Amino acid sequence: MSASPVVHVIDDDASMREALDRQLTLLGFEVRQYASAGEFLLAWSGDEPGCLLLDVRMPGPSGLDLQLALARRSDAPPVVFLTGHGDIQMSVLAIRRGAVDFLTKPVQREALLAAVTAALERDADRRERDLKRCDVRRRFEKLTPRQRQVFAQVVAGRLNKQIATSLCACERTIKAHRALVMQKMGVHSVAGLVHLAVELAPELAFEAEFQTAAKVA
C-alpha cells in the first residue's frame, strides 16, 4: 500500500495526461495515468489513499459512468472532473453524485491545486472515520450477548429496573452489565453509547436488537 496519496489521472488524451502529470508532480503529488475508465478499474486496488482527476467523455464508459459505478463502493475515492466538453447540466449531475469539483479545460494551476487538495482531504477524512468505525466495531464484538442486549436497551432510554424486568434479571446484575458495557466501549455516559450506536447500527446485528428494544421502551 502506498503511504502517500495518489492522484489518478484518467483521460483518453495522452498529451493532456502528460501535461497534468507534469503539473501535479511539480506541485508535489504522486500521479498515475490511465487512458480509460476500464484501464483504471483494472489497475486500482482500492486500498490506498488518493483521488481521481477524471475526464467526462472517453471511449467506453464515460467519466460519469465511472463515478456512478464507484459510488456504490464504500471505499470510493473522491472525484474531480476536468473536461473540455462540460455544461451546466452535466456539472450539476456530477456534483449531486458527490464530485468535489467540476473544472473545465484549460484549467488554471490554482484551481487545479485547490480541487485536488480538497479531494485528498475528503479522502483522508473518510479513511479516518472508517478507522474509528472499525475500532468501535472491535469493541462491540467484545461484548457478551447479554451485554449487547443491555447496550441496546440503555441506548433506547430504558432504566435499569425496566431492563431487569424485560430480561428477567435482577437490577444489580443489570447495573453490573451496564458498567461493563461502558468500560468495554470506552465511554462514560449514555450519550457516549448513543453516539456509538449510531455508528454501529447500519453495520451490525445490533441494529435489530436496538430496534426491538426501542419498540418496547
N, C-alpha and C positions, 0 to 999 in steps of 0.2 A: 504494500500500500504506500502510495506517495505521501510524504509528510507535508508537503506544500500543496496548496490548491492548484488546480489545473483549469485553464480556460480552453474549452473545446470549441474550436472554430469550425463551423460546418457551412460550407459554401461551395457550389459547383464551379465557381470561377477561381481557377488556380492563381491568377495574378492577384486577386483580391485576398485570397487566403494568405499568400506570401506577404502582402503589404500589411495585413492585420497582424500576422505573426511577428514581423519585424517591429511594428509599433508597440505591440503588447510586451514583447520581450524587452524592449528598451525601457518600458515602464516598470519592469521588474516581475512580470508574470511568467509562469510556465505555460507554454502553449502546445496544443496538439491540433493537427489539421485533419479534416475529413471532407471528401468530395460529395458526400450524400448522407442522408439520414440513415440508410441501411449500413453504410460503412461505419458510422459512429456506433450504431447498435451492436455490430459485430465485435467492436473493439472495447466498448465500455464495460467496466466491471461493476460499477455501481457502489463500490466500497471506498472511494476516495473523494476528498473534498474538491469542489470546483463548481463551474457554471458553464452554460452554453452560450456562445455567440452565434446566432442562428439566422441564416438566410430564410426567406419565405418561399420563393419559387426555385425549385430544384427538380431535376429528373427523378422520377419515382415519388415517394412520399414527400409532401411539402413540409416546410418548417412548422406550419400549423398542425399538420398531421402528426409530426413527431412530438410536438408539445402535448397534444391531446393524449397520445399513447403513453407518454411518460407521466402524465398527471395521475394516472391510475396507480402509480407506484409510490410507496411511502418514502422512498429514497430518491425521488426525482430531483435532479439538480435544477436550480433556478435558471430561467431563460431570459436572455436579452436578444431581441430581434434586431437585425441590421439588414435592411433591404433597400433596393432601388425601385421597387415596384409596390410600395405600400400605399394604402389610402386610409381614410378615417375609419371606415367600417372595419377594415382588417385590423387596424391598431386597437380599436375598442375591443374586438373579439379576443385579441391576444392578451390584453391587459386583464380582461374579465376572467380569462383562464389562468391568470396568475403570473404573466410575464412581468419582469422587473421594469423593463423599458422597451420602447419601440423606436429605434433610431433609423434614420434614412441615410443612404449613401449620397455623396461622400460625408463622412462623419468627422466632426471636429475632435481633436485629441482630448480636450477637456470633457466633452460629453461622453466619449468612449470610456475614459478613465472613471468618471463618476458612475456610469451604469455598471461596469464590470465590478467596481469596488462594492457597490450596493448589492449586487448579486452574490458576491462571495461572502459578504457579511450576513446576508439572509441564509446562505447555506450553513455558515458557522453556527448561527443561532439555532437552526433546525437540528443540527447534529448535537449541540449541547442539550437541547430538550430531549432528544432521543436517549442520550446517555443517562439523563436524570430519570427518565421513564423506565429504563432498564434497571436502574438501581432500585426504584420503588417496587418494580415487579419482583426483584430478587428478595427484597424484604418481605413482601406479601407472601411469597412462597414458603417462608419460614414459619408462617402461622399454621397452627393445627386447624383441622376442620371446625372445631368448636370455637376457636378464636376468630375464625373468619365469620362465623355466624354472629358472634358478639360485635365484631367490627361493623358488619352490615347494619345491625340494629342500633348501635351507637350513632352511626352516621345518619340513620333515619330519624334520629331525635328521641329515641326511647330512653327512659330512665332505667337504672339498674334493676329496680323492682319489677318493671314491666318486662324487661328482658328475661329475668329469672323466671317469671311466670310462663312466658312463651316457650322457654327452653326447658321447663320442668327442672330447674336447678335452684339452689339457694342463693340468696343475694350476695353472700360472702364469696361464693365461688365466682359469680359474675364479676364482682369487683376485682378479684384476683386475675381473671381472664382479661379484663379491661386494662389493668395495669401492664400486663404482659404484652398486650396488643400495642399500647402506647410505646413501650420500651422497644419492641422489635421493629416497629415502624419508624421510630426515631422522632416522635412528636410529643408534645406536652399538653395538647388541648384537643377538644372535639373539632375546633375549626381546622386544626392541622390535619386531622383524619379526613375531614370533608374534602380538603384540598387534594389529598392523595387519592381519595375515592373517585374524584372527577377524572384524574389521570388514568386510574385503573379500569374504570367501568367499561370503556369501549373495547378493552382487550382481554379481560379475564372472565372466568366463570363467576367471579364475584358479582358481576353485573346482575345475574339472575337472582342471587341472594339479596342483593341490595334492593332490587325491585320488589321482591316478596316482602322484605322487612318494611319497606316504605308503605306498602299497601295496608299492612296491619298496624302501622304506627298510629 
